[in-house]
Amino acid sequence: MFYFRYLRSELVGRRTRTVLTLVGLALGVALVITISGLARGLDRAQKTALDPLSTIGTDLTVTLSPQQDTGGFGRGGGGEVVQANQSAVTDLSKLGKPGTQFVHDFFLPGTQLTFPQKQTAKIASLPGVASISNGLVLSAVHQEGVVPKIVAKIKAGGQQLDIRRQIKPPTAAEAAAIQACFQKLGVGVGGGPQSGTQPGEQQGFGGGRGAGGGGFFSSPAARKCLPARMREFRARITTPQQTLKQVVSPPQTNIKSSSYTIGGIDPAQQSIGLVTPSQLSRGRFFSKSGGHEALVSAAYAKRKSLKLGSTLDLNGTRFKIIGLVSPPLGGQTADVYIPLAQLQKLASQKGLANVVLVRATSSSDVAKVQKEIEQALGSGAQVASAKQVAASINGSLVDAANLSHDLGLVLAIIAAVAAFLVAALLTLSSIGKRVREIGTLKALGWSQRLVIRQVLGECLATGIAGGLVGVVLGVLAAAAIGAFGPSLSASSTTGAAGANDVLGLGQALARTASTSVSLTAPLSLSLLLFGFALALAGGLIAGGAGALRAARLRPADALRQME
Amino acid sequence: MTGDLLYDVRNATRSFRRGDATINALGGIDLAIEHGEILALVGPSGSGKTTLLQLLGALDRPTSGQVFFEGRDLNTLGDNELADIRLRAFGFVFQTFNLIPTLNALQNVEAKLAPTGVPEDELRARSLALLEEVGLSDRADHLPSQLSGGEQQRVAIARALSTEPRVVLADEPTGNLDSRTGTEVVDLLTSLSEERRHTVILVTHDAEIAEKAHRSVRMQDGRLLEPTLA
């Protein structure tokens, strides 16, 4: 068919213009697809992360914050907070024998006071309450390492005492008596060993054999003959008193502390709870009976390289990880979840809970139920609705979501208009350059219809090609965003409210839960079709308008146009 | 009076608006043209000969007056009817050749023939035959940019003749060619047209070219200088 050959020649012959138009269209389409995809991604992230309570079947959360004057519900008072958090003291002496490895987890209630579970029955009996679930969310500090051995080395002794004393020489009378005594015993004074006498015992006064000089003086002759004064030397020596002081360097140790949050869930209730099976991303949920099983938030599992089937050792009790969950934000989140009874036992919080999740019988009753609970429980109880929880969440996800809410649509429209304009302008300019050619065709006898058909055929071909390339680019861009895109975070802090005023402990003990959502740009067939149709429409409308304008010119006028 | 005549132009005027000013390109033309005639419209540039040719070729409409072609007042016909007349009754040759730059020589000839709805194989055969007649059968797959001026104008002549028109309208066909090539091209045009008994209307300012016509009509300032043959 001649017209197809003409179309092909036109597109191939004007390669640069064709490619330019195609790229312009493709970029526009890709832009529309990517931006709309991003807006959808943010929307989706917002829905899961920023409306947390609805995903856990909860309308209201009830917690107890310490206050100066607490009503009947809790035990109340700042002292309670201190008391409840006392167990945070690390007592090295209780960790084990020095040198042994230890692992210990401390569980602290933070600033959310605990209350006896049986008190929550009060809430369940209020009109308009469909169901409640008790939860216990604790801050945990995990410590592990080696119990340090403290050894001090003290060196003592080794002093030398030198004693010198002059012995008075014998007086003349004593000397004479000694002489006489020796003579009487037949011991020579000043001579060598005498034969005939007991050898080795009787020695001369100055004899060299007695090492230390004990020989002569201890000889029987000397004992007898020497005056008492010279027979024995006695002295009492007292070594100087001293105090040894040594600073003992602290022993090398490797105690690692890390904190996490742990939540106790009533496994009998699966439709309402801190997490429900709908937050499960892998694995399975607790069985109704609830054994030594744990659910771990996906983020925590990634951080700690935990997998399904790994075990957590909590003060000697082993919990098997059976599932990964993406807990909803809203304060009552934890990194690790175990059955409530298990956590109560571990943390010595038997029969205690610190959060009650409440579902109203109908969503229109929520405000009424909230008031009822507040009245029933007194001022210490904090009752938060899903809306309030959502409002307390902040972070880049919220900013981005707000941005997408406000700007996403505008951006998508701008991109769409830009894509449309690009398509239209490129097409119009390419037709503008062909007015003379169109005039020639008309002079040859081409009808208006034929000219427009030909030009529209070119626009259609360019539009389809540009649209397809744009769709491919858009899909690639969305994939790239999915792969390398930034993560957005949302976080929510619980426990700080109220406690700040009491002890200033709030900041320290408040738990901040955060979740990060990696930015994705999910695409749908309809979105791709929309982008594609946009390119086509832009090209066709502009092409049609341009071609109509050029084709309606009198051939003489068209031919007069300079190229 | 109009029965035997191919064209009967009666007091045709054509004025253009240029901003606030009105330019009278043609001021009251009366002209009769017979079948098979080779007519030269001669005159200096700006004398209105191209404007008259465009009225005769149904490329433009007169501001006033009438142009009768084969007894029909062209001004009363709609755009589609005019297009059909241009397709089947007229063949144009332009000073600047006006070949479609992205089509090769053969396709340029086909571009005129295709709207008549001839079957694909006939379209090709007839176009090739015409290229052969103008001596360019070996250049059929060349783009206009790969052809010389004379060759391009010969393709244009083949194109003009492809639908077996009754009239060939040539606007300064030698204007962009050297004189030798120009003469060759005009000879080709006139000889092929005479063979086919086509009427030829030739706009030129070249006296030598005009001599090849049966009749010359001189124009100046939008008017005919000599009495027309009636």
Interface residues (C-beta under 8 A of the other chain):
Chain A: M1 F2 Y3 R5 Y6 S9 E10 V12 G13 R14 R436 E437 T440 L441 K442 A443 L444 G445 W446 S447 Q448 R449 L450 R552 R554 P555 A556 D557 L559
Chain B: T51 Q54 G57 L59 D60 R61 D79 N80 A83 D84 I85 R86 L87 R88 F90 F92 F94 N98 I100 P101 T102 L103 N104 Q107 E110 A111 K112 A114 P115 E120 L123 L143 R159 T163
